[in-house]
C-alpha cells in the first residue's frame, strides 16, 4: 500500500471517528449518556478504516459487530451510513457484493429495531433518517462494484494489448526467420549449381590439358569464370540482405525467369545441353513466384547435371491465366536422386508450397521429370 493511500485512510478514519463522536456528544437518545466507552467505539470504528484495503471482509464484519455492540449497550444513536459506508465500498470493490449487501440489510433491520425500541418516531425513522442511510450505503456498494468492474475491464484491455504486442513480436520474428530460411535456400541453390558446373568444367580442363587442347581448356576456364562471377554477384546480394535483416524494403532478387536463358546457356556450356520451351502468353509474374520458378528450374538442372547421367534436358514453361506450370525433364536415369527425399527436392517442394503451389518428381525408364504448378492470383 502506498504512502498516499495510508494517509488517505488515516484521514478517512479520523473523519469517521470525529463524526461518530459528534453524534455521541449530541446525545439524542439512548438510556446511557456519552462516556469513555462510547467514545472508544468511535475511535475503534475509525481505526478499522486502516485495514479496509487489505482485509475488506474483516473490516466490514468488525464494523458490523462494533455497531451492534454499540446499540446493545444503548448508547446515543449514531446512524449507520458514516461508519459503514467505507467498509461497504471496500468489500464491494474486492468482489464481496453479496457480503456487503447482506451486512447492510441486517444492520438496517437491527438498527431500526433498537431505534423503535428507544421510542424514535416511526415517521422520522422511516420517512427521513432511514432512506438517507439506505441510499448512502447502496451508493457505496454500487460505487465499489463499479470501480471493480472498471478495474477488470482495464486489466483485460491491458492483457489484450500485451497479447497483441506479443503476437506482433512473434510475427516479426517469424517473418525474419522465414526470410533467413529463404536466403539460406538461395545460398544453397547458388552454390550447388555453381560448384557443379565448376567441378565438371575443371574435369574438362584437366582432360584438355592432358590432350594439349588449348582451345578446349580456354573454353572450360571461361565457363568456370562466368559461373563463379554470377555466383559472386548473387552471394554479395544475399550477404547484403543478411546484414540488414530488419529492413522491410522489397528484395531485388538476382535470379528470375528473365535469367532463364542465361541459366540454360551456363548448363549447356557445362556439357549438358538444355532446351527451353515457352508456351502461352508471357506476362510479368509476382516477384515471389518469379524467384521461386527460377530456383526450381535451377535446382532441377543441378540435379540433372549431378545425378542423371543425361545427355539432354528440356525445360517447359507454360503461362496460364491463373498459374505458371514448370516441367524439367532429362533423358537420364535419375542416378541416386529419390523422388521422396533429398535436400534439393525437399527445398524445391518447400518453395512451391510456400507460394501455394505443388511440386512432383517422377522417375521413369526414359528419364527424370520435375513438375511444378505455381499460382499467380492472390500472390504478392
C-alpha positions as CSV (number, residue, x, y, z in Angstrom):
1,X,0.0,0.0,0.0
2,X,1.4,3.4,-1.0
3,X,2.1,6.2,1.5
4,X,-0.7,8.3,-0.2
5,X,-3.2,5.5,0.5
6,X,-2.1,5.2,4.1
7,X,-2.5,9.0,4.6
8,X,-5.9,8.9,2.9
9,X,-7.2,6.0,5.1
10,X,-5.9,7.8,8.2
11,X,-7.8,10.9,7.3
12,X,-10.9,8.9,6.5
13,X,-10.6,7.1,9.8
14,X,-10.2,10.4,11.6
15,X,-13.4,11.8,9.9
16,X,-15.4,8.7,10.8
17,X,-14.3,8.9,14.5
18,X,-15.0,12.7,14.6
19,X,-18.5,12.4,13.1
20,X,-19.4,9.4,15.4
21,X,-18.0,11.4,18.4
22,X,-20.1,14.4,17.5
23,X,-23.2,12.2,17.2
24,X,-22.4,10.6,20.6
25,X,-22.0,14.1,22.1
26,X,-25.3,15.2,20.7
27,X,-26.9,12.6,22.9
28,X,-30.3,12.5,21.1
29,X,-31.4,9.2,22.5
30,X,-30.5,6.0,24.4
31,X,-30.6,5.2,28.1
32,X,-26.9,5.7,28.6
33,X,-25.3,9.0,28.1
34,X,-21.9,9.6,26.5
35,X,-19.0,8.1,28.4
36,X,-15.5,6.8,27.7
37,X,-16.8,3.5,26.4
38,X,-19.0,5.3,23.8
39,X,-16.0,7.3,22.6
40,X,-13.9,4.2,22.4
41,X,-16.4,2.8,20.0
42,X,-15.9,6.0,17.9
43,X,-12.1,5.5,17.9
44,X,-12.4,1.8,17.1
45,X,-14.7,2.4,14.1
46,X,-12.2,5.0,12.8
47,X,-9.2,2.6,13.2
48,X,-11.0,0.0,11.1
49,X,-10.5,2.2,8.1
50,X,-6.8,1.5,8.2
51,X,-7.3,-2.2,7.4
52,X,-10.2,-2.0,4.9
53,X,-8.0,-2.2,1.8
54,X,-6.1,-5.4,2.7
55,X,-8.8,-7.0,4.7
56,X,-12.2,-5.7,3.5
57,X,-14.3,-8.6,4.8
58,X,-12.7,-8.3,8.2
59,X,-13.2,-4.6,8.3
60,X,-16.8,-4.9,7.3
61,X,-17.7,-7.6,9.8
62,X,-15.8,-5.9,12.6
63,X,-17.7,-2.6,11.9
64,X,-21.0,-4.5,11.9
65,X,-20.1,-6.2,15.2
66,X,-19.0,-2.9,16.7
67,X,-22.2,-1.1,15.7
68,X,-24.3,-4.0,17.0
69,X,-22.4,-3.9,20.3
70,X,-22.8,-0.1,20.5
71,X,-26.6,-0.3,20.1
72,X,-26.9,-3.2,22.5
73,X,-25.1,-1.0,25.1
74,X,-27.9,1.5,24.5
75,X,-25.6,4.4,23.7
76,X,-26.9,7.5,21.9
77,X,-27.8,6.7,18.2
78,X,-25.0,7.5,15.7
79,X,-26.6,6.2,12.4
80,X,-25.2,3.6,10.0
81,X,-24.1,5.5,6.9
82,X,-20.9,7.2,8.1
83,X,-19.2,4.4,10.0
84,X,-20.3,1.7,7.5
85,X,-20.0,3.3,4.0
86,X,-16.2,3.0,3.5
87,X,-16.3,-0.7,4.7
88,X,-19.1,-1.5,2.3
89,X,-17.3,0.2,-0.6
90,X,-14.1,-1.8,0.1
91,X,-15.9,-5.1,0.3
92,X,-17.8,-4.4,-2.9
93,X,-14.5,-3.3,-4.6
94,X,-13.0,-6.7,-3.7
95,X,-15.9,-8.6,-5.1
96,X,-17.8,-9.2,-1.9
97,X,-21.0,-7.6,-3.1
98,X,-23.2,-10.3,-1.5
99,X,-21.5,-10.0,1.8
100,X,-21.8,-6.2,1.8
101,X,-25.4,-6.3,0.8
102,X,-26.3,-8.9,3.4
103,X,-24.5,-7.0,6.2
104,X,-26.1,-3.7,5.2
105,X,-29.6,-5.3,5.3
106,X,-29.0,-7.0,8.7
107,X,-27.7,-3.8,10.2
108,X,-30.6,-1.7,8.9
109,X,-33.0,-4.1,10.4
110,X,-31.2,-4.3,13.7
111,X,-30.7,-0.5,13.9
112,X,-34.4,0.0,13.1
113,X,-35.4,-2.4,15.9
114,X,-33.2,-0.6,18.5
115,X,-34.4,2.8,17.4
116,X,-38.0,1.9,17.6
117,X,-37.5,0.3,21.0
118,X,-36.0,3.5,22.2
119,X,-39.1,5.4,21.1
120,X,-37.9,7.0,17.9
121,X,-40.9,8.3,15.9
122,X,-41.9,5.9,13.2
123,X,-42.4,8.7,10.6
124,X,-39.0,10.3,11.4
125,X,-37.1,7.0,11.2
126,X,-38.6,5.5,8.0
127,X,-39.5,8.8,6.3
128,X,-36.3,10.7,6.8
129,X,-33.3,9.1,8.5
130,X,-33.5,5.5,7.1
131,X,-33.9,6.4,3.4
132,X,-30.8,8.6,3.6
133,X,-28.8,5.9,5.3
134,X,-30.0,3.2,2.8
135,X,-29.2,5.5,-0.1
136,X,-25.7,6.2,1.1
137,X,-25.0,2.5,1.8
138,X,-26.4,1.4,-1.5
139,X,-24.4,4.1,-3.3
140,X,-21.2,2.9,-1.5
141,X,-21.8,-0.7,-2.6
142,X,-22.7,0.3,-6.2
143,X,-19.6,2.6,-6.4
144,X,-17.3,-0.2,-5.1
145,X,-18.7,-2.7,-7.6
146,X,-18.4,-0.3,-10.4
147,X,-14.8,0.5,-9.6
148,X,-14.1,-3.2,-9.5
149,X,-15.7,-3.8,-12.9
150,X,-13.8,-0.9,-14.4
151,X,-10.5,-2.3,-13.0
152,X,-11.3,-5.7,-14.5
153,X,-12.1,-4.2,-17.9
154,X,-8.9,-2.1,-17.7
155,X,-6.9,-5.2,-16.8
156,X,-8.5,-7.2,-19.7
157,X,-7.7,-4.4,-22.1
158,X,-4.1,-4.2,-20.9
159,X,-3.9,-8.0,-21.3
160,X,-5.3,-7.8,-24.8
161,X,-2.8,-5.1,-25.7
162,X,0.1,-7.2,-24.3
163,X,-1.2,-10.2,-26.3
164,X,-1.4,-8.1,-29.4
165,X,2.1,-6.8,-28.8
166,X,3.4,-10.4,-28.1
167,X,1.7,-11.6,-31.3
168,X,3.2,-8.8,-33.4
169,X,6.6,-9.6,-31.9
170,X,6.2,-13.3,-32.7
171,X,5.1,-12.4,-36.2
172,X,8.1,-10.2,-36.7
173,X,10.4,-13.0,-35.5
174,X,8.6,-15.4,-37.8
175,X,8.9,-13.1,-40.8
176,X,12.7,-12.6,-40.1
177,X,13.1,-16.4,-39.6
178,X,11.3,-17.1,-42.9
179,X,13.4,-14.5,-44.6
180,X,16.6,-16.1,-43.3
181,X,15.3,-19.5,-44.4
182,X,14.7,-18.1,-47.9
183,X,18.1,-16.7,-48.0
184,X,19.6,-20.0,-46.9
185,X,17.8,-21.7,-49.8
186,X,19.1,-19.1,-52.2
187,X,22.7,-19.7,-50.9
188,X,22.2,-23.5,-51.3
189,X,20.9,-23.1,-54.9
190,X,23.6,-20.8,-56.0
191,X,26.4,-22.7,-54.5
192,X,25.1,-26.1,-55.6
193,X,24.6,-25.1,-59.2
194,X,27.8,-23.1,-59.5
195,X,30.0,-25.7,-57.8
196,X,28.5,-28.5,-60.0
197,X,29.4,-26.5,-63.2
198,X,32.8,-25.6,-61.9
199,X,33.6,-29.2,-61.0
200,X,32.6,-30.5,-64.3
201,X,34.4,-27.8,-66.3
202,X,37.5,-28.4,-64.1
203,X,37.5,-32.1,-65.2
204,X,37.1,-30.9,-68.8
205,X,40.0,-28.5,-68.5
206,X,42.2,-31.2,-66.9
207,X,41.5,-33.7,-69.7
208,X,42.0,-31.0,-72.3
209,X,45.4,-30.2,-70.7
210,X,46.4,-33.8,-70.9
211,X,45.4,-33.8,-74.6
212,X,47.2,-30.4,-75.1
213,X,43.9,-29.0,-76.4
214,X,44.4,-25.3,-75.7
215,X,41.0,-24.1,-77.1
216,X,39.0,-26.6,-75.1
217,X,41.0,-25.7,-71.9
218,X,40.3,-22.0,-72.5
219,X,36.6,-22.6,-73.2
220,X,36.3,-24.6,-69.9
221,X,38.1,-21.9,-68.0
222,X,35.8,-19.3,-69.5
223,X,32.7,-21.2,-68.3
224,X,34.2,-21.5,-64.8
225,X,34.9,-17.8,-64.7
226,X,31.4,-16.9,-65.9
227,X,29.8,-19.2,-63.4
228,X,31.9,-18.0,-60.5
229,X,31.2,-14.4,-61.4
230,X,27.5,-15.0,-61.4
231,X,27.7,-16.8,-58.1
232,X,29.8,-14.0,-56.6
233,X,27.1,-11.4,-57.7
234,X,24.3,-13.4,-56.1
235,X,26.3,-14.1,-52.9
236,X,27.0,-10.4,-52.5
237,X,23.3,-9.6,-52.8
238,X,22.4,-12.3,-50.3
239,X,25.1,-11.2,-47.7
240,X,23.8,-7.6,-48.1
241,X,20.3,-8.7,-47.1
242,X,21.7,-10.7,-44.2
243,X,23.4,-7.6,-42.8
244,X,20.1,-5.8,-42.8
245,X,17.5,-8.3,-41.5
246,X,15.2,-5.7,-40.2
247,X,14.8,-3.9,-43.5
248,X,11.3,-4.1,-44.9
249,X,12.2,-2.9,-48.4
250,X,11.3,-5.3,-51.2
251,X,14.1,-7.7,-52.2
252,X,15.6,-7.4,-55.6
253,X,16.5,-11.0,-56.4
254,X,19.2,-11.7,-58.9
255,X,17.6,-14.9,-60.2
256,X,14.3,-14.6,-62.0
257,X,12.8,-16.1,-65.1
258,X,14.4,-13.3,-67.1
259,X,17.7,-15.0,-66.4
260,X,16.4,-18.5,-67.6
261,X,18.2,-18.3,-70.9
262,X,21.5,-17.5,-69.2
263,X,21.0,-20.4,-66.8
264,X,20.3,-22.7,-69.7
265,X,23.3,-21.5,-71.5
266,X,25.6,-22.0,-68.5
267,X,24.3,-25.5,-68.1
268,X,24.8,-26.2,-71.8
269,X,28.3,-24.9,-71.6
270,X,29.0,-27.3,-68.7
271,X,28.3,-30.2,-71.1
272,X,24.6,-30.9,-70.6
273,X,22.5,-29.3,-73.5
274,X,19.4,-27.5,-72.3
275,X,16.4,-26.5,-74.4
276,X,13.8,-24.0,-73.1
277,X,10.3,-24.2,-74.4
278,X,7.8,-21.4,-73.7
279,X,4.0,-21.8,-74.1
280,X,1.2,-19.3,-73.6
281,X,1.3,-15.5,-73.4
282,X,4.4,-14.5,-71.4
283,X,3.4,-12.0,-68.7
284,X,5.1,-10.4,-65.6
285,X,4.8,-12.6,-62.5
286,X,4.6,-11.7,-58.8
287,X,8.1,-11.4,-57.5
288,X,7.9,-14.3,-55.2
289,X,6.5,-16.6,-57.9
290,X,9.1,-15.4,-60.4
291,X,12.0,-16.2,-58.0
292,X,10.5,-19.5,-56.9
293,X,10.1,-20.6,-60.5
294,X,13.7,-19.7,-61.3
295,X,15.1,-21.5,-58.3
296,X,13.1,-24.7,-59.0
297,X,14.5,-24.8,-62.6
298,X,18.0,-24.1,-61.2
299,X,17.8,-26.9,-58.7
300,X,16.3,-29.3,-61.2
301,X,19.2,-28.6,-63.6
302,X,21.7,-29.0,-60.9
303,X,20.3,-32.4,-60.0
304,X,20.3,-33.4,-63.7
305,X,24.0,-32.5,-64.0
306,X,24.9,-34.2,-60.8
307,X,22.9,-37.4,-60.8
308,X,21.0,-38.1,-64.0
309,X,23.9,-39.0,-66.4
310,X,21.7,-37.4,-69.0
311,X,22.6,-36.1,-72.5
312,X,19.8,-33.6,-72.9
313,X,17.3,-31.6,-70.7
314,X,14.1,-29.9,-71.8
315,X,12.6,-27.1,-69.7
316,X,8.9,-26.3,-70.3
317,X,7.5,-23.0,-69.1
318,X,3.7,-22.7,-69.6
319,X,1.9,-19.5,-68.8
320,X,-1.7,-19.9,-67.8
321,X,-4.3,-17.3,-66.8
322,X,-4.1,-18.1,-63.1
323,X,-0.8,-20.0,-62.8
324,X,2.5,-20.9,-64.3
325,X,3.5,-24.5,-64.9
326,X,7.1,-25.7,-65.0
327,X,8.5,-29.0,-66.1
328,X,12.2,-30.0,-66.2
329,X,12.7,-33.4,-67.9
330,X,16.0,-35.1,-68.7
331,X,16.7,-38.3,-70.6
332,X,18.9,-39.9,-67.9
333,X,18.1,-42.4,-65.3
334,X,18.0,-40.2,-62.2
335,X,21.1,-41.5,-60.6
336,X,20.8,-41.6,-56.8
337,X,18.1,-38.9,-56.7
338,X,15.0,-40.1,-54.9
339,X,11.5,-38.8,-55.6
340,X,10.8,-38.8,-51.9
341,X,13.7,-37.0,-50.3
342,X,17.0,-35.3,-50.9
343,X,17.8,-31.8,-49.8
344,X,17.3,-30.4,-53.3
345,X,13.9,-31.9,-53.9
346,X,12.8,-31.1,-50.4
347,X,13.9,-27.5,-50.9
348,X,12.0,-27.3,-54.2
349,X,8.9,-28.7,-52.7
350,X,9.0,-26.3,-49.8
351,X,9.5,-23.3,-52.2
352,X,6.4,-24.4,-54.2
353,X,4.3,-24.9,-51.1
354,X,5.2,-21.5,-49.6
355,X,3.5,-19.7,-52.6
356,X,0.6,-22.1,-52.5
357,X,1.8,-24.3,-55.4
358,X,2.7,-28.0,-55.8
359,X,5.7,-29.9,-57.0
360,X,6.2,-33.5,-58.0
361,X,9.2,-35.5,-59.1
362,X,8.8,-38.6,-61.2
363,X,11.4,-41.2,-62.2
364,X,10.8,-43.3,-65.3
365,X,12.7,-45.5,-67.7
366,X,13.2,-42.7,-70.2
367,X,14.3,-40.0,-67.7
368,X,13.5,-38.0,-64.7
369,X,11.0,-35.2,-64.5
370,X,10.3,-32.4,-62.0
371,X,6.9,-30.7,-62.4
372,X,5.6,-27.7,-60.5
373,X,2.5,-25.6,-60.7
374,X,2.6,-22.1,-59.1
375,X,-0.5,-19.9,-58.7
376,X,-0.4,-16.3,-59.8
377,X,-3.6,-14.8,-58.4
378,X,-3.6,-13.7,-54.8
379,X,0.2,-13.8,-54.6
380,X,2.3,-10.7,-54.0
